[in-house]
Amino acid sequence: MANIKEPENKKEFIIRVRVTPAEREEFMKRAAAQGYRTVSEFIRSLLDDDKAKADKTVS
């Protein structure tokens, strides 16, 4: 059976960012150090962190 994702998790956009080799390595190190399998997962977690902080200030 096909791998069907939930509609709210559908990823339609790509953000491309140019980084130096050193920056790329740093992103990869930080992602791995925090337990993420990919840099993409690490970057998405930054949005989650910001949302959690905002939710705490509203409460």
Residue frames relative to the residue before (quaternion, step in Angstrom):
aa qw qx qy qz dx dy dz
M 1.0000 0.0000 0.0000 0.0000 0.00 0.00 0.00
A 0.5624 -0.6252 0.4361 0.3204 3.57 -1.10 0.73
N 0.4716 -0.6419 0.5278 0.2948 3.51 -1.23 0.58
I 0.0099 -0.8175 0.5736 -0.0498 3.58 -0.18 1.30
K 0.2491 -0.7826 0.5575 0.1212 3.56 -0.70 1.12
E 0.6116 -0.5373 0.4366 0.3830 3.50 -1.29 0.45
P 0.5858 -0.6137 0.3921 0.3556 3.64 -0.94 0.79
E 0.6839 0.4894 -0.3061 0.4461 3.61 0.93 -0.79
N 0.6883 0.4491 -0.2767 0.4980 3.59 1.25 -0.30
K 0.4180 0.7178 -0.4666 0.3038 3.57 1.25 0.06
K 0.2222 -0.7830 0.5716 0.1036 3.53 -0.77 1.07
E 0.0972 -0.8401 0.5336 -0.0015 3.55 -0.47 1.24
F 0.7610 0.3627 -0.1813 0.5064 3.57 1.16 -0.47
I 0.2113 -0.7449 0.6205 0.1242 3.51 -1.23 0.59
I 0.1423 -0.7532 0.6370 0.0821 3.54 -0.97 0.91
R 0.1148 -0.7933 0.5965 0.0406 3.55 -0.69 1.09
V 0.0414 -0.7889 0.6128 -0.0202 3.52 -0.89 0.99
R 0.3132 -0.7322 0.5723 0.1954 3.54 -0.88 0.93
V 0.0159 0.7871 -0.6152 0.0404 3.54 -0.90 0.98
T 0.5382 -0.5878 0.4812 0.3651 3.54 -1.24 0.37
P 0.6597 -0.4810 0.3719 0.4417 3.60 -1.20 0.23
A 0.6458 0.5194 -0.3239 0.4564 3.60 1.00 -0.77
E 0.6483 0.5041 -0.3180 0.4737 3.60 0.99 -0.80
R 0.6264 0.5353 -0.3321 0.4590 3.57 0.97 -0.83
E 0.6612 0.5050 -0.2980 0.4680 3.55 0.91 -0.93
E 0.6497 0.5168 -0.3128 0.4615 3.58 0.98 -0.82
F 0.6261 0.5150 -0.3350 0.4802 3.61 0.98 -0.78
M 0.6724 0.5012 -0.2994 0.4550 3.57 0.89 -0.91
K 0.6500 0.5143 -0.3145 0.4627 3.60 0.97 -0.83
R 0.6807 0.4869 -0.2948 0.4611 3.57 0.87 -0.94
A 0.6286 0.5297 -0.3378 0.4584 3.57 0.97 -0.80
A 0.6866 0.4791 -0.2837 0.4675 3.58 0.83 -0.97
A 0.6489 0.5377 -0.3172 0.4350 3.58 0.96 -0.87
Q 0.7313 0.3931 -0.2237 0.5106 3.57 1.11 -0.67
G 0.6212 -0.6167 0.3131 0.3686 3.56 1.27 0.31
Y 0.4957 0.6477 -0.4408 0.3747 3.59 1.20 0.30
R 0.4582 -0.6938 0.4872 0.2671 3.57 -1.03 0.78
T 0.8026 0.1393 -0.0566 0.5772 3.57 1.12 -0.62
V 0.6055 -0.5304 0.4401 0.3979 3.54 -1.29 0.35
S 0.5965 0.5725 -0.3645 0.4283 3.61 1.02 -0.70
E 0.6559 0.4974 -0.3125 0.4741 3.59 0.92 -0.87
F 0.6328 0.5348 -0.3211 0.4587 3.57 1.01 -0.84
I 0.6802 0.4836 -0.2964 0.4643 3.60 0.84 -0.93
R 0.6288 0.5191 -0.3394 0.4690 3.60 0.98 -0.76
S 0.6235 0.5499 -0.3463 0.4347 3.59 1.03 -0.73
L 0.5855 0.5766 -0.3745 0.4295 3.60 1.11 -0.57
L 0.6331 0.5095 -0.3256 0.4832 3.58 1.05 -0.70
D 0.6390 0.5228 -0.3195 0.4651 3.57 1.00 -0.83
D 0.6340 0.5327 -0.3233 0.4580 3.59 1.01 -0.84
D 0.6661 0.4991 -0.3009 0.4655 3.58 0.92 -0.89
K 0.6442 0.5123 -0.3210 0.4685 3.57 1.00 -0.81
A 0.6467 0.5156 -0.3228 0.4602 3.59 0.95 -0.82
K 0.6401 0.5129 -0.3248 0.4708 3.60 0.97 -0.79
A 0.6547 0.5079 -0.3104 0.4660 3.58 0.94 -0.88
D 0.6451 0.5221 -0.3245 0.4539 3.59 0.96 -0.83
K 0.6490 0.5213 -0.3179 0.4539 3.61 1.03 -0.74
T 0.6749 0.4916 -0.3051 0.4580 3.59 0.99 -0.75
V 0.6364 0.5220 -0.3235 0.4668 3.59 1.17 -0.56
S 0.6310 0.5796 -0.3326 0.3941 3.61 1.01 -0.75
